[in-house]
Amino acid sequence: MIDKGLKRAISRQPEFKLPSNFSYRMMKRIEEETYLKEKRTEKKIFISWIITVSFMTAGGLGYLGWNYNEQILYMFRLLKHSIPDTATLLLYLPAAAASVILFFFNKWLQKKVRQRLEES
C-alpha cells in the first residue's frame, strides 16, 4: 500500500532536469576545491620548510658559538670600534623607513590587482 502511494506521488512529479550550465558550475567547484587543497598543501610545506631552516640555522649558530666563542668575541670587539656614529646612521633612517613602507605598499597593491583579476 505504501509502495503504491509512493509510486503515484513520484508519477505526479514533473521530470527532474539539470540546469543547462550544471557541468560548467560543477567543474568550476571542483577546480576551486582543487586549488584550495593545493594552497593548503603548499602552506604546510612552506611552514615545515621554515621550521627546518630555522632549526638548521640555530644548530649551526650554536655550533659556531660553542666552538669559536673566543674568536667571535674578539671580532665583535674589533667591529665595535669601526661602527659609524649615531649621526651618520640617522642619515640612512629616512631611506630605510621609506623602503619598508614601499615594500608593504607594493604587497597591498599586488593583492588588490590579484583580486580585480579574479573578479573579472
Secondary structure by P-SEA (a helix, b strand, c coil): caaaaaaaaaaaccccccccaaaaaaaaaaaaaaaaaaaaaaaaaaaaaaaaaaaaaaaaaaaaaaccaaaaaaaaaaaaaacccaaaaaaaaaaaaaaaaaaaaaaaaaaaaaaaaaac
